[in-house]
Amino acid sequence: MAYEELGPEEPRGWSPLAVAMIATLVLLLGLAGSLFGIYVSNVNAQAAVDTSPTPRPEIVSPKPGVSSSSPSVSPTTPPVTTTPPVTTPADSFPLPKLAGLNFKDARTTVRDLKLGWALKFEGVGTDQTVRDTTPTAGTLVQKGISVTIFVKGTAPLAVVPSIVGKPCSQAADLIVDAGLYPDYKTAARTGTVQPAATPTGLHWNDKMPLTCSG
């Protein structure tokens, strides 16, 4: 019986080279999958950050009656001021009411109180009544203070005193008593009054010439 001689049988299965290539491919695929997963994670994280709501600053509503643009001011306690007590001079006294009196009587009252005076004739008639005074009635005054007496009518004629030969100081007092003012014609205000023409037609508050021998 004839027979055929067979050669050695080829081995079956994966060759080492194929196994190595497959392992390398699997490793690369695994690495690529890992990198893709990391990339996807980063993208999702960034998207989460971008879509998160932006925090808004807290807005405090102003209280009623308070402007939001004005800084709040804490109330301060006003300084305590003390007013010094008003002292009244011991020799002061209230000015009496002179309105309604004849201006001559009012002047006499003022002179008796050792006060100065000034007559102001305001009108065009003959009314000799006092309208008012400055200071007004009831005001505290002292000796030496001058009082202005306002008379409703015009200044009446004055009675011119006789002063020739009298001491100049006495003559000056007589002139003032008559409602006139001495008008010195010399520098000297002593001695006796020298003869001069007697003026006529003088009214209250007019000036009367006075010449002294000095």
C-alpha positions in Angstrom: 0.0 0.0 0.0 1.5 3.2 -1.1 1.3 6.2 1.2 2.0 10.0 0.8 4.5 11.5 3.2 3.1 14.8 4.7 5.2 17.8 5.7 5.2 19.3 9.1 1.7 21.0 9.9 1.6 24.9 10.1 0.8 26.1 13.5 -2.7 27.6 14.1 -3.8 30.7 16.1 -2.5 34.4 16.5 1.1 35.1 15.7 3.1 37.1 18.2 3.3 40.1 15.9 -0.5 40.2 15.5 -0.9 40.1 19.2 1.5 42.9 19.7 -0.2 45.1 17.2 -3.6 44.4 18.7 -2.4 45.2 22.2 -0.9 48.5 20.9 -4.1 49.4 19.1 -6.1 48.7 22.3 -3.7 50.8 24.3 -4.0 53.7 21.9 -7.8 53.4 21.8 -7.9 53.4 25.6 -5.6 56.5 25.7 -7.7 58.3 23.2 -10.8 57.5 25.2 -9.3 58.8 28.3 -8.2 62.1 26.6 -11.7 62.5 25.1 -13.3 62.0 28.5 -11.0 64.6 30.1 -11.9 67.0 27.3 -15.6 66.5 27.7 -15.4 67.0 31.4 -13.5 70.3 31.0 -16.1 71.5 28.4 -19.0 70.6 30.7 -17.3 72.3 33.7 -16.7 75.5 31.7 -20.3 75.4 30.5 -21.5 75.1 34.0 -19.4 78.1 35.1 -20.7 80.2 32.2 -24.3 79.4 32.8 -24.2 80.0 36.5 -26.1 83.2 37.6 -24.0 86.3 38.2 -24.3 87.5 41.8 -25.9 90.9 42.0 -24.9 93.5 44.6 -27.4 93.8 47.4 -29.6 96.9 47.1 -30.7 98.5 50.3 -33.9 100.4 50.0 -33.7 103.9 51.6 -35.9 104.6 54.5 -38.9 106.9 53.9 -38.0 110.5 53.9 -34.2 109.8 53.5 -32.6 110.5 50.2 -30.5 107.6 48.9 -27.9 110.0 47.4 -27.3 111.8 50.6 -25.0 110.5 53.3 -26.7 109.7 56.6 -25.9 112.3 59.2 -26.2 111.4 62.8 -28.0 113.9 64.9 -25.8 116.2 66.9 -26.6 117.8 70.2 -26.6 121.6 69.9 -24.2 123.4 72.2 -25.8 124.7 75.3 -25.5 128.5 75.4 -26.0 130.5 78.5 -27.4 134.0 78.3 -25.8 136.3 80.9 -28.4 137.9 83.2 -29.5 141.4 82.2 -28.4 143.8 84.8 -30.3 147.1 85.4 -28.3 150.1 86.6 -29.4 151.0 90.1 -30.0 154.7 89.1 -32.2 153.9 86.0 -35.9 154.6 85.9 -38.7 154.4 83.4 -39.3 157.4 81.2 -42.8 158.8 81.9 -45.4 159.2 79.2 -45.2 162.6 77.7 -47.4 162.1 74.6 -50.5 164.3 74.9 -48.8 167.0 77.0 -48.0 170.5 75.9 -44.4 170.5 74.8 -43.4 173.1 77.4 -44.8 170.9 80.2 -43.1 167.9 78.7 -39.8 169.7 78.5 -40.1 170.8 82.2 -40.7 167.2 83.2 -37.6 166.0 81.3 -35.5 168.8 82.8 -36.7 167.9 86.4 -35.5 164.3 85.8 -32.0 165.7 84.9 -32.4 164.5 81.3 -31.4 166.3 78.2 -33.9 167.1 75.5 -34.3 168.1 71.9 -37.6 169.5 70.4 -38.7 168.5 67.0 -41.6 170.5 65.5 -43.2 168.5 62.8 -46.4 170.1 61.5 -47.6 173.3 59.9 -50.3 174.2 62.4 -50.3 175.6 65.9 -50.8 172.4 67.8 -48.3 172.3 70.6 -49.1 168.8 71.8 -46.4 166.1 72.1 -47.0 163.3 69.6 -44.3 160.9 70.8 -40.8 160.6 72.3 -37.6 158.8 71.7 -37.0 156.7 73.8 -40.6 155.8 74.2 -42.5 155.9 77.5 -41.6 153.2 79.9 -38.0 152.8 78.6 -35.4 152.6 81.4 -33.3 155.8 81.2 -30.6 157.4 83.3 -29.7 160.9 84.2 -27.9 162.7 81.3 -29.6 160.7 78.5 -31.2 163.0 75.9 -34.9 162.6 75.0 -36.3 163.7 71.7 -39.7 165.3 72.0 -41.8 165.3 68.8 -44.4 168.2 68.7 -47.3 168.1 66.3 -47.3 171.8 65.2 -44.8 174.4 64.3 -42.4 176.2 66.6 -44.1 179.2 68.3 -42.5 182.5 69.0 -40.1 182.6 71.9 -40.0 185.3 74.6 -36.5 186.8 74.2 -34.9 187.4 77.6 -33.0 190.5 78.7 -29.4 189.5 79.2 -27.2 192.7 78.7 -24.9 193.2 81.7 -25.5 189.7 83.1 -22.8 187.1 83.6 -22.4 185.1 80.4 -23.0 181.8 82.2 -26.3 183.2 83.6 -27.3 184.7 80.3 -26.8 181.3 78.6 -29.1 179.7 81.1 -31.8 182.3 80.5 -31.5 181.8 76.7 -32.0 178.0 77.1 -34.9 178.5 79.5 -36.6 180.6 76.8 -36.3 177.7 74.3 -33.4 179.2 72.4 -29.8 178.3 71.9 -26.9 180.7 72.7 -24.9 181.8 69.7 -21.5 183.0 71.0 -20.1 185.9 69.0 -16.8 185.9 70.8 -14.2 183.2 71.7 -14.5 184.1 75.3 -17.4 182.7 77.3 -16.8 184.5 80.5 -17.3 188.0 81.8 -20.5 189.9 81.2 -22.8 190.2 78.3 -22.0 193.2 76.1 -24.7 195.5 74.7 -25.9 194.4 71.3 -29.0 194.8 69.2 -31.9 192.8 70.7 -33.1 190.3 68.2 -36.8 190.0 67.5 -39.1 187.4 65.9 -37.2 184.4 67.3 -39.0 181.1 67.5 -38.3 178.1 69.7 -35.1 176.3 68.7 -33.7 179.5 67.1 -30.2 180.8 68.1 -29.8 184.0 70.1 -26.6 186.1 69.7 -24.4 186.3 72.9 -21.4 188.5 73.2 -19.2 188.1 76.3 -16.5 190.5 77.6 -14.3 187.6 78.6 
